Amino acid sequence: MLAEVFARTTFRDPDLSDVTITVTEVRISPDLKHATAFVARLGRTDIETILPALKRVAPFLRTQLSHTLRLRTAPEIHFQPDTALDYAMEVDALLRKPEVQRDLKD
């Protein structure tokens, strides 16, 4: 649902105006009061510069979610960078090193 809100919303915040953001995972607390959204950026924008902007628009996103989900109260949204893709790229780069390739063939 959060990804759908991102897809259909044009943000007024200049830090989010030309940025494509992917929501990779959302974890909701057992009491449904808090949600942690893991986000990744597509393109060259550093995710650390996007996080403060996402924090600024979180109340707006919460309102949009409450309308979409038809809930009386939507969870408070917290954003964290998703580093899984970066980690996978690091592992891939390590596996492509000649000395590692040599060890893998033995």
ZIMOTA-V836922 format. One record per residue. N is the residue number from 1. RES is the residue in one letter. SS is DSSP state (H for helix, E for strand, L for the rest). PSI is psi in whole degrees, 0 to 359 (999 if undefined). Layout:
n=N res=RES ss=SS psi=PSI
n=N res=RES ss=SS psi=PSI
//
This chain:
n=1 res=M ss=L psi=319
n=2 res=L ss=H psi=321
n=3 res=A ss=H psi=323
n=4 res=E ss=H psi=321
n=5 res=V ss=H psi=318
n=6 res=F ss=H psi=319
n=7 res=A ss=H psi=326
n=8 res=R ss=H psi=2
n=9 res=T ss=L psi=135
n=10 res=T ss=L psi=119
n=11 res=F ss=L psi=143
n=12 res=R ss=L psi=342
n=13 res=D ss=L psi=124
n=14 res=P ss=L psi=333
n=15 res=D ss=L psi=346
n=16 res=L ss=L psi=359
n=17 res=S ss=L psi=320
n=18 res=D ss=L psi=32
n=19 res=V ss=L psi=137
n=20 res=T ss=E psi=122
n=21 res=I ss=E psi=137
n=22 res=T ss=E psi=129
n=23 res=V ss=E psi=112
n=24 res=T ss=E psi=332
n=25 res=E ss=E psi=149
n=26 res=V ss=E psi=127
n=27 res=R ss=E psi=128
n=28 res=I ss=E psi=137
n=29 res=S ss=L psi=156
n=30 res=P ss=L psi=329
n=31 res=D ss=L psi=3
n=32 res=L ss=L psi=19
n=33 res=K ss=L psi=340
n=34 res=H ss=E psi=141
n=35 res=A ss=E psi=132
n=36 res=T ss=E psi=118
n=37 res=A ss=E psi=126
n=38 res=F ss=E psi=124
n=39 res=V ss=E psi=149
n=40 res=A ss=E psi=150
n=41 res=R ss=E psi=149
n=42 res=L ss=E psi=128
n=43 res=G ss=L psi=202
n=44 res=R ss=L psi=356
n=45 res=T ss=L psi=134
n=46 res=D ss=L psi=131
n=47 res=I ss=H psi=329
n=48 res=E ss=H psi=335
n=49 res=T ss=H psi=339
n=50 res=I ss=H psi=328
n=51 res=L ss=H psi=315
n=52 res=P ss=H psi=324
n=53 res=A ss=H psi=320
n=54 res=L ss=H psi=324
n=55 res=K ss=H psi=322
n=56 res=R ss=H psi=324
n=57 res=V ss=H psi=0
n=58 res=A ss=H psi=318
n=59 res=P ss=H psi=321
n=60 res=F ss=H psi=315
n=61 res=L ss=H psi=322
n=62 res=R ss=H psi=317
n=63 res=T ss=H psi=316
n=64 res=Q ss=H psi=319
n=65 res=L ss=H psi=320
n=66 res=S ss=H psi=325
n=67 res=H ss=H psi=317
n=68 res=T ss=H psi=316
n=69 res=L ss=H psi=351
n=70 res=R ss=L psi=48
n=71 res=L ss=L psi=151
n=72 res=R ss=L psi=315
n=73 res=T ss=L psi=132
n=74 res=A ss=L psi=158
n=75 res=P ss=L psi=151
n=76 res=E ss=E psi=131
n=77 res=I ss=E psi=130
n=78 res=H ss=E psi=143
n=79 res=F ss=E psi=139
n=80 res=Q ss=E psi=145
n=81 res=P ss=E psi=141
n=82 res=D ss=L psi=113
n=83 res=T ss=L psi=6
n=84 res=A ss=H psi=318
n=85 res=L ss=H psi=318
n=86 res=D ss=H psi=318
n=87 res=Y ss=H psi=318
n=88 res=A ss=H psi=322
n=89 res=M ss=H psi=323
n=90 res=E ss=H psi=316
n=91 res=V ss=H psi=317
n=92 res=D ss=H psi=317
n=93 res=A ss=H psi=320
n=94 res=L ss=H psi=318
n=95 res=L ss=H psi=339
n=96 res=R ss=L psi=352
n=97 res=K ss=L psi=141
n=98 res=P ss=H psi=319
n=99 res=E ss=H psi=327
n=100 res=V ss=H psi=319
n=101 res=Q ss=H psi=318
n=102 res=R ss=H psi=316
n=103 res=D ss=H psi=326
n=104 res=L ss=H psi=331
n=105 res=K ss=H psi=336
n=106 res=D ss=L psi=999
//
